[in-house]
Amino acid sequence: MLNQDKCWDAVQKRDASQDGKFFFGVLTTGVYCRPSCPSRPPLRKNVRFFESSADAEREGLRPCLRCRPLAAKRAGLSLYHFQRSFKAIAGVTPGQYLEASRLKNLKRGLRKSKDVTEAVYEAGYGSSSRVYERADTRLGMTPNQYRQGGRNISITYATFNSPLGVIMVGATDRGLCFLQFGDTADQLLSALQKEYPSARIEAMREPCPPEFQKWMDALTEHLKGGQPHLDLPLDIRATAFQMRVWNYLQSIPYGEVQSYGEVASGIGLPNATRAVARACATNTVALVIPCHRVIRGTGQLGGYRWGLDRKRTLIDRERATKAVRQQASTAR
């Protein structure tokens, strides 16, 4: 027999050590969950406890879409080993994978559903407030704005020539949302418009606002080797895993490289090498997030969405600049 008081205490504490030992059902929502479910705690009077998922389903309850109480059971593993095995293979926890999948479904639904609320719930979110809480870090804008293709969002852009080709910088009032290399300005503008089809996208007027001019000057100096470290505000969309990788990339010193495996170990996920490579490939803000500093363990360059020639040039320039700086420092 289950100890009702201990079960309720575990639910209130979201005690993951009790997962698999019992399930709790919420009569008002018609779902049953594992004790560690991150959903809003229910009222005690609406909760029932069950020794097995079968017991809960006999009462007419269905599995929670958020904590997925049957996931580990179906895999034939304990919850602990299921989570560890999943993380080793996918590079993220089951919760992070679920969040990324929900976000993907939300982005698709926001463009097709009748309204935002319908898209939010169809994507598996328990409430619209959770989506808006995370909108700034996951979508780069509110769900309604993304659904409308960036409507009411202003993005200004500027292009300049560099030794590596044309560079386009796009920015919102929060920071850089686009920084990419290309062969022509038209090509880059098309890429920006494809991402935000309904945003107000316009060329930066002259003279540029002082803050934007500082960003452009910093990028120019960086390419010349005069400003090794770039610390510019970003307004980008990312999953939790992507952000974890990108934050780490910004810690790789100027003029140095690391392998995809070293980056995976650096973020505490040594088996996530492929996931790290995918995160690098989806970076839309070159230089500020220096994905060019990541190479294969064999010493080969690996991939780079803006071309291997550019990647080699960036690495060689940084190494040369670093060597000159070190020689000057030694001479003093």
C-alpha positions as a LaTeX table, in Angstrom:
\begin{tabular}{lrrr}
\hline
Residue & $x$ (\AA) & $y$ (\AA) & $z$ (\AA) \\
\hline
Met1 & 0.00 & 0.00 & 0.00 \\
Leu2 & 1.25 & 3.48 & $-0.83$ \\
Asn3 & 1.89 & 5.95 & 1.95 \\
Gln4 & $-0.31$ & 8.85 & 0.84 \\
Asp5 & 1.53 & 11.48 & 2.89 \\
Lys6 & 4.96 & 10.44 & 1.61 \\
Cys7 & 3.70 & 10.35 & $-1.96$ \\
Trp8 & 2.24 & 13.84 & $-1.68$ \\
Asp9 & 5.50 & 15.10 & $-0.14$ \\
Ala10 & 7.44 & 13.64 & $-3.10$ \\
Val11 & 5.10 & 15.33 & $-5.58$ \\
Gln12 & 5.48 & 18.70 & $-3.86$ \\
Lys13 & 9.27 & 18.34 & $-3.90$ \\
Arg14 & 9.27 & 16.95 & $-7.46$ \\
Asp15 & 11.47 & 14.15 & $-6.12$ \\
Ala16 & 12.96 & 12.38 & $-9.15$ \\
Ser17 & 14.21 & 9.52 & $-6.96$ \\
Gln18 & 10.58 & 8.43 & $-6.60$ \\
Asp19 & 9.94 & 8.23 & $-10.33$ \\
Gly20 & 8.81 & 4.75 & $-11.26$ \\
Lys21 & 7.86 & 3.90 & $-7.68$ \\
Phe22 & 4.40 & 5.38 & $-8.01$ \\
Phe23 & 2.33 & 7.68 & $-10.24$ \\
Phe24 & $-0.05$ & 10.45 & $-9.33$ \\
Gly25 & $-3.19$ & 11.34 & $-11.21$ \\
Val26 & $-4.91$ & 14.70 & $-11.41$ \\
Leu27 & $-8.65$ & 14.24 & $-11.68$ \\
Thr28 & $-9.34$ & 17.73 & $-12.98$ \\
Thr29 & $-7.00$ & 17.39 & $-15.98$ \\
Gly30 & $-7.45$ & 13.65 & $-16.56$ \\
Val31 & $-3.72$ & 12.89 & $-16.71$ \\
Tyr32 & $-1.26$ & 10.95 & $-14.60$ \\
Cys33 & 2.37 & 11.88 & $-14.03$ \\
Arg34 & 5.62 & 10.81 & $-12.47$ \\
Pro35 & 6.49 & 12.51 & $-9.13$ \\
Ser36 & 9.10 & 14.79 & $-10.73$ \\
Cys37 & 6.70 & 16.27 & $-13.29$ \\
Pro38 & 7.59 & 19.98 & $-13.74$ \\
Ser39 & 3.97 & 21.04 & $-14.31$ \\
Arg40 & 2.27 & 23.36 & $-11.85$ \\
Pro41 & 1.52 & 21.45 & $-8.58$ \\
Pro42 & $-2.15$ & 20.39 & $-8.41$ \\
Leu43 & $-4.43$ & 20.80 & $-5.41$ \\
Arg44 & $-4.19$ & 17.89 & $-3.00$ \\
Lys45 & $-7.94$ & 17.24 & $-3.14$ \\
Asn46 & $-7.68$ & 16.54 & $-6.90$ \\
Val47 & $-4.80$ & 14.06 & $-6.65$ \\
Arg48 & $-4.88$ & 10.25 & $-6.50$ \\
Phe49 & $-1.86$ & 7.94 & $-6.20$ \\
Phe50 & $-1.29$ & 4.70 & $-8.11$ \\
Glu51 & 1.24 & 1.91 & $-7.85$ \\
Ser52 & 1.36 & 1.41 & $-11.61$ \\
Ser53 & 0.51 & 3.17 & $-14.82$ \\
Ala54 & $-2.03$ & 0.43 & $-15.54$ \\
Asp55 & $-3.89$ & 1.30 & $-12.34$ \\
Ala56 & $-4.02$ & 4.95 & $-13.38$ \\
Glu57 & $-5.28$ & 4.13 & $-16.86$ \\
Arg58 & $-8.00$ & 1.88 & $-15.45$ \\
Glu59 & $-9.30$ & 5.02 & $-13.76$ \\
Gly60 & $-9.58$ & 6.67 & $-17.16$ \\
Leu61 & $-6.41$ & 8.80 & $-16.87$ \\
Arg62 & $-3.97$ & 9.32 & $-19.74$ \\
Pro63 & $-0.15$ & 9.82 & $-19.64$ \\
Cys64 & 1.06 & 13.38 & $-19.14$ \\
Leu65 & 2.54 & 14.83 & $-22.33$ \\
Arg66 & 5.04 & 16.82 & $-20.35$ \\
Cys67 & 6.77 & 14.29 & $-18.08$ \\
Arg68 & 6.07 & 11.24 & $-20.29$ \\
Pro69 & 5.62 & 8.72 & $-17.44$ \\
Leu70 & 5.76 & 5.73 & $-19.81$ \\
Ala71 & 8.95 & 6.68 & $-21.64$ \\
Ala72 & 11.42 & 4.75 & $-19.47$ \\
Lys73 & 9.05 & 1.84 & $-19.01$ \\
Arg74 & 8.67 & 1.30 & $-22.75$ \\
Ala75 & 12.44 & 1.37 & $-23.21$ \\
Gly76 & 12.83 & $-1.43$ & $-20.69$ \\
Leu77 & 15.21 & 0.61 & $-18.52$ \\
Ser78 & 15.14 & 2.22 & $-15.13$ \\
Leu79 & 14.48 & 5.94 & $-15.33$ \\
Tyr80 & 18.09 & 6.74 & $-14.35$ \\
His81 & 19.62 & 4.49 & $-17.01$ \\
Phe82 & 17.11 & 5.61 & $-19.61$ \\
Gln83 & 18.02 & 9.27 & $-19.06$ \\
Arg84 & 21.75 & 8.54 & $-19.09$ \\
Ser85 & 21.54 & 6.38 & $-22.22$ \\
Phe86 & 19.35 & 8.92 & $-24.01$ \\
Lys87 & 21.76 & 11.73 & $-23.16$ \\
Ala88 & 24.75 & 9.72 & $-24.36$ \\
Ile89 & 23.11 & 9.08 & $-27.73$ \\
Ala90 & 21.30 & 12.36 & $-28.37$ \\
Gly91 & 23.60 & 14.76 & $-26.52$ \\
Val92 & 20.69 & 16.24 & $-24.55$ \\
Thr93 & 18.39 & 15.02 & $-21.80$ \\
Pro94 & 14.95 & 13.64 & $-22.68$ \\
Gly95 & 13.48 & 16.84 & $-21.26$ \\
Gln96 & 15.66 & 19.03 & $-23.45$ \\
Tyr97 & 14.84 & 16.92 & $-26.50$ \\
Leu98 & 11.14 & 17.18 & $-25.73$ \\
Glu99 & 11.44 & 20.95 & $-25.33$ \\
Ala100 & 13.22 & 21.24 & $-28.68$ \\
Ser101 & 10.54 & 19.07 & $-30.33$ \\
Arg102 & 7.79 & 21.17 & $-28.81$ \\
Leu103 & 9.47 & 24.31 & $-30.07$ \\
Lys104 & 9.74 & 22.83 & $-33.56$ \\
Asn105 & 6.05 & 21.91 & $-33.50$ \\
Leu106 & 5.16 & 25.31 & $-32.10$ \\
Lys107 & 7.02 & 27.15 & $-34.86$ \\
Arg108 & 5.23 & 25.02 & $-37.47$ \\
Gly109 & 1.86 & 25.45 & $-35.76$ \\
Leu110 & 2.19 & 29.19 & $-35.32$ \\
Arg111 & 2.13 & 29.54 & $-39.08$ \\
Lys112 & $-0.80$ & 27.15 & $-39.64$ \\
Ser113 & $-3.15$ & 27.29 & $-36.64$ \\
Lys114 & $-6.11$ & 29.61 & $-36.34$ \\
Asp115 & $-4.61$ & 31.40 & $-33.36$ \\
Val116 & $-1.65$ & 31.35 & $-30.97$ \\
Thr117 & $-3.49$ & 29.53 & $-28.18$ \\
Glu118 & $-4.38$ & 26.61 & $-30.45$ \\
Ala119 & $-0.75$ & 26.32 & $-31.63$ \\
Val120 & 0.58 & 26.42 & $-28.06$ \\
Tyr121 & $-1.60$ & 23.58 & $-26.81$ \\
Glu122 & $-1.25$ & 21.48 & $-29.96$ \\
Ala123 & 2.54 & 21.68 & $-29.54$ \\
Gly124 & 2.21 & 20.08 & $-26.10$ \\
Tyr125 & 2.65 & 23.08 & $-23.82$ \\
Gly126 & 0.55 & 23.07 & $-20.68$ \\
Ser127 & $-0.03$ & 26.81 & $-20.73$ \\
Ser128 & 0.70 & 29.78 & $-22.96$ \\
Ser129 & 2.47 & 31.58 & $-20.10$ \\
Arg130 & 5.34 & 29.06 & $-20.22$ \\
Val131 & 5.92 & 29.84 & $-23.88$ \\
Tyr132 & 5.97 & 33.60 & $-23.36$ \\
Glu133 & 8.36 & 33.22 & $-20.41$ \\
Arg134 & 10.89 & 31.60 & $-22.74$ \\
Ala135 & 10.13 & 33.51 & $-25.91$ \\
Asp136 & 13.11 & 35.83 & $-25.68$ \\
Thr137 & 15.65 & 33.00 & $-25.47$ \\
Arg138 & 13.97 & 30.40 & $-27.68$ \\
Leu139 & 12.12 & 32.30 & $-30.38$ \\
Gly140 & 13.83 & 35.69 & $-30.34$ \\
Met141 & 10.34 & 37.22 & $-30.33$ \\
Thr142 & 6.90 & 36.39 & $-28.96$ \\
Pro143 & 4.98 & 33.41 & $-30.41$ \\
Asn144 & 2.43 & 35.70 & $-32.04$ \\
Gln145 & 5.16 & 37.72 & $-33.74$ \\
Tyr146 & 6.88 & 34.58 & $-35.01$ \\
Arg147 & 3.56 & 33.18 & $-36.24$ \\
Gln148 & 3.19 & 36.31 & $-38.33$ \\
Gly149 & 6.64 & 35.88 & $-39.81$ \\
Gly150 & 8.18 & 38.61 & $-37.65$ \\
Arg151 & 5.35 & 41.11 & $-38.18$ \\
Asn152 & 5.86 & 44.29 & $-36.17$ \\
Ile153 & 9.52 & 43.40 & $-35.72$ \\
Ser154 & 11.98 & 45.85 & $-37.24$ \\
Ile155 & 15.25 & 44.49 & $-38.57$ \\
Thr156 & 17.80 & 46.80 & $-40.07$ \\
Tyr157 & 20.77 & 45.56 & $-42.00$ \\
Ala158 & 24.01 & 46.78 & $-43.43$ \\
Thr159 & 26.59 & 45.17 & $-45.68$ \\
Phe160 & 30.28 & 45.72 & $-46.05$ \\
Asn161 & 33.08 & 44.12 & $-48.01$ \\
Ser162 & 35.80 & 42.16 & $-46.31$ \\
Pro163 & 38.73 & 39.95 & $-47.33$ \\
Leu164 & 36.31 & 37.05 & $-46.86$ \\
Gly165 & 33.58 & 38.40 & $-49.11$ \\
Val166 & 30.43 & 40.37 & $-48.44$ \\
Ile167 & 29.21 & 40.45 & $-44.84$ \\
Met168 & 25.66 & 41.32 & $-43.88$ \\
Val169 & 24.72 & 42.34 & $-40.36$ \\
Gly170 & 21.06 & 42.32 & $-39.33$ \\
Ala171 & 19.89 & 43.63 & $-35.98$ \\
Thr172 & 16.75 & 44.20 & $-33.93$ \\
Asp173 & 16.55 & 46.68 & $-31.09$ \\
Arg174 & 17.86 & 43.90 & $-28.82$ \\
Gly175 & 20.99 & 42.94 & $-30.71$ \\
Leu176 & 22.40 & 41.12 & $-33.71$ \\
Cys177 & 20.09 & 38.50 & $-35.21$ \\
Phe178 & 21.99 & 37.84 & $-38.44$ \\
Leu179 & 25.68 & 37.97 & $-39.32$ \\
Gln180 & 26.72 & 35.98 & $-42.34$ \\
Phe181 & 29.16 & 35.82 & $-45.23$ \\
Gly182 & 28.09 & 35.63 & $-48.84$ \\
Asp183 & 29.10 & 36.32 & $-52.40$ \\
Thr184 & 26.57 & 39.09 & $-52.97$ \\
Ala185 & 24.42 & 41.43 & $-50.91$ \\
Asp186 & 21.29 & 40.20 & $-52.73$ \\
Gln187 & 22.02 & 36.62 & $-51.75$ \\
Leu188 & 22.35 & 37.55 & $-48.09$ \\
Leu189 & 19.26 & 39.74 & $-48.12$ \\
Ser190 & 17.23 & 36.83 & $-49.49$ \\
Ala191 & 18.41 & 34.64 & $-46.61$ \\
Leu192 & 17.40 & 37.28 & $-44.07$ \\
Gln193 & 13.97 & 37.75 & $-45.67$ \\
Lys194 & 13.36 & 34.00 & $-45.74$ \\
Glu195 & 13.84 & 33.78 & $-41.99$ \\
Tyr196 & 11.57 & 36.75 & $-41.23$ \\
Pro197 & 9.18 & 37.03 & $-44.19$ \\
Ser198 & 6.84 & 39.54 & $-42.53$ \\
Ala199 & 9.34 & 41.61 & $-40.57$ \\
Arg200 & 10.05 & 45.20 & $-41.46$ \\
Ile201 & 13.45 & 44.72 & $-43.05$ \\
Glu202 & 15.19 & 47.80 & $-44.29$ \\
Ala203 & 18.70 & 48.96 & $-44.99$ \\
Met204 & 20.43 & 50.92 & $-42.27$ \\
Arg205 & 20.17 & 54.62 & $-42.93$ \\
Glu206 & 23.16 & 56.89 & $-42.94$ \\
Pro207 & 24.49 & 57.94 & $-40.60$ \\
Cys208 & 24.10 & 54.73 & $-38.57$ \\
Pro209 & 22.90 & 54.98 & $-34.97$ \\
Pro210 & 25.94 & 55.23 & $-32.67$ \\
Glu211 & 25.36 & 51.81 & $-31.10$ \\
Phe212 & 25.09 & 50.04 & $-34.44$ \\
Gln213 & 28.19 & 51.85 & $-35.68$ \\
Lys214 & 30.09 & 50.53 & $-32.65$ \\
Trp215 & 29.09 & 46.99 & $-33.58$ \\
Met216 & 30.22 & 47.46 & $-37.17$ \\
Asp217 & 33.52 & 49.02 & $-36.06$ \\
Ala218 & 34.12 & 46.14 & $-33.67$ \\
Leu219 & 33.55 & 43.59 & $-36.44$ \\
Thr220 & 35.87 & 45.45 & $-38.81$ \\
Glu221 & 38.61 & 45.64 & $-36.18$ \\
His222 & 38.11 & 41.99 & $-35.32$ \\
Leu223 & 38.66 & 40.95 & $-38.92$ \\
Lys224 & 41.83 & 43.05 & $-39.02$ \\
Gly225 & 43.08 & 41.38 & $-35.85$ \\
Gly226 & 42.85 & 44.55 & $-33.78$ \\
Gln227 & 40.04 & 43.32 & $-31.50$ \\
Pro228 & 40.42 & 39.61 & $-30.76$ \\
His229 & 37.45 & 39.36 & $-28.40$ \\
Leu230 & 33.95 & 40.19 & $-29.64$ \\
Asp231 & 31.35 & 40.92 & $-27.00$ \\
Leu232 & 28.27 & 42.04 & $-28.91$ \\
Pro233 & 24.59 & 41.70 & $-27.89$ \\
Leu234 & 22.70 & 38.96 & $-29.68$ \\
Asp235 & 19.01 & 38.42 & $-30.41$ \\
Ile236 & 18.98 & 34.83 & $-31.63$ \\
Arg237 & 16.75 & 31.79 & $-31.38$ \\
Ala238 & 18.16 & 28.60 & $-29.92$ \\
Thr239 & 17.35 & 25.39 & $-28.12$ \\
Ala240 & 18.86 & 24.83 & $-24.69$ \\
Phe241 & 21.53 & 22.57 & $-26.19$ \\
Gln242 & 22.44 & 24.98 & $-28.98$ \\
Met243 & 22.82 & 27.81 & $-26.51$ \\
Arg244 & 25.00 & 25.62 & $-24.31$ \\
Val245 & 27.30 & 24.86 & $-27.24$ \\
Trp246 & 27.36 & 28.43 & $-28.53$ \\
Asn247 & 28.19 & 29.84 & $-25.11$ \\
Tyr248 & 31.10 & 27.42 & $-24.90$ \\
Leu249 & 32.36 & 28.37 & $-28.36$ \\
Gln250 & 32.64 & 31.96 & $-27.19$ \\
Ser251 & 35.07 & 30.79 & $-24.50$ \\
Ile252 & 37.55 & 29.25 & $-26.99$ \\
Pro253 & 40.52 & 31.66 & $-27.03$ \\
Tyr254 & 41.29 & 33.71 & $-30.11$ \\
Gly255 & 43.81 & 31.93 & $-32.33$ \\
Glu256 & 43.05 & 28.48 & $-30.92$ \\
Val257 & 40.95 & 25.59 & $-32.13$ \\
Gln258 & 39.26 & 22.64 & $-30.46$ \\
Ser259 & 37.82 & 19.44 & $-31.85$ \\
Tyr260 & 34.12 & 18.67 & $-31.81$ \\
Gly261 & 34.91 & 16.01 & $-29.20$ \\
Glu262 & 36.72 & 18.51 & $-26.99$ \\
Val263 & 33.76 & 20.86 & $-27.16$ \\
Ala264 & 31.42 & 18.00 & $-26.24$ \\
Ser265 & 33.59 & 17.18 & $-23.22$ \\
Gly266 & 33.81 & 20.87 & $-22.37$ \\
Ile267 & 30.04 & 21.12 & $-21.99$ \\
Gly268 & 29.96 & 17.92 & $-19.96$ \\
Leu269 & 28.57 & 15.67 & $-22.71$ \\
Pro270 & 31.55 & 13.71 & $-24.09$ \\
Asn271 & 29.35 & 11.49 & $-26.27$ \\
Ala272 & 27.57 & 14.39 & $-27.97$ \\
Thr273 & 30.13 & 15.02 & $-30.70$ \\
Arg274 & 27.62 & 14.79 & $-33.55$ \\
Ala275 & 25.14 & 17.00 & $-31.75$ \\
Val276 & 27.88 & 19.59 & $-31.24$ \\
Ala277 & 28.65 & 19.50 & $-34.96$ \\
Arg278 & 24.96 & 20.11 & $-35.74$ \\
Ala279 & 24.85 & 23.03 & $-33.33$ \\
Cys280 & 27.87 & 24.56 & $-35.05$ \\
Ala281 & 26.24 & 24.08 & $-38.46$ \\
Thr282 & 23.08 & 25.93 & $-37.39$ \\
Asn283 & 24.88 & 29.01 & $-36.10$ \\
Thr284 & 23.53 & 32.10 & $-37.90$ \\
Val285 & 25.82 & 34.65 & $-36.27$ \\
Ala286 & 29.33 & 34.16 & $-37.62$ \\
Leu287 & 32.38 & 35.49 & $-35.78$ \\
Val288 & 30.49 & 36.50 & $-32.63$ \\
Ile289 & 29.78 & 32.80 & $-32.10$ \\
Pro290 & 33.12 & 31.51 & $-33.44$ \\
Cys291 & 32.12 & 28.12 & $-34.80$ \\
His292 & 35.10 & 28.33 & $-37.18$ \\
Arg293 & 37.33 & 27.46 & $-34.20$ \\
Val294 & 35.97 & 23.91 & $-34.07$ \\
Ile295 & 37.60 & 21.25 & $-36.24$ \\
Arg296 & 37.68 & 17.48 & $-36.47$ \\
Gly297 & 39.75 & 15.40 & $-34.09$ \\
Thr298 & 41.93 & 14.34 & $-37.02$ \\
Gly299 & 43.00 & 17.93 & $-37.55$ \\
Gln300 & 40.88 & 18.33 & $-40.68$ \\
Leu301 & 38.73 & 21.43 & $-40.90$ \\
Gly302 & 35.36 & 19.68 & $-40.93$ \\
Gly303 & 32.35 & 21.65 & $-42.15$ \\
Tyr304 & 31.59 & 25.35 & $-42.26$ \\
Arg305 & 28.33 & 26.72 & $-43.65$ \\
Trp306 & 30.14 & 29.66 & $-45.26$ \\
Gly307 & 32.78 & 27.55 & $-46.98$ \\
Leu308 & 35.99 & 25.82 & $-45.93$ \\
Asp309 & 38.17 & 28.47 & $-47.60$ \\
Arg310 & 36.72 & 31.11 & $-45.27$ \\
Lys311 & 37.18 & 28.82 & $-42.28$ \\
Arg312 & 40.84 & 28.22 & $-43.11$ \\
Thr313 & 41.44 & 31.93 & $-43.67$ \\
Leu314 & 39.86 & 32.86 & $-40.34$ \\
Ile315 & 41.90 & 30.27 & $-38.43$ \\
Asp316 & 45.17 & 31.22 & $-40.17$ \\
Arg317 & 44.59 & 34.95 & $-39.62$ \\
Glu318 & 43.85 & 34.45 & $-35.94$ \\
Arg319 & 46.89 & 32.25 & $-35.42$ \\
Ala320 & 49.15 & 34.72 & $-37.23$ \\
Thr321 & 47.80 & 37.68 & $-35.24$ \\
Lys322 & 48.21 & 35.79 & $-31.98$ \\
Ala323 & 51.81 & 34.87 & $-32.83$ \\
Val324 & 52.66 & 38.51 & $-33.59$ \\
Arg325 & 51.12 & 39.64 & $-30.31$ \\
Gln326 & 53.06 & 37.01 & $-28.37$ \\
Gln327 & 56.33 & 38.03 & $-30.02$ \\
Ala328 & 55.67 & 41.68 & $-29.22$ \\
Ser329 & 54.87 & 40.80 & $-25.63$ \\
Thr330 & 58.09 & 38.74 & $-25.30$ \\
Ala331 & 60.16 & 41.56 & $-26.80$ \\
Arg332 & 59.01 & 43.90 & $-24.06$ \\
\hline
\end{tabular}
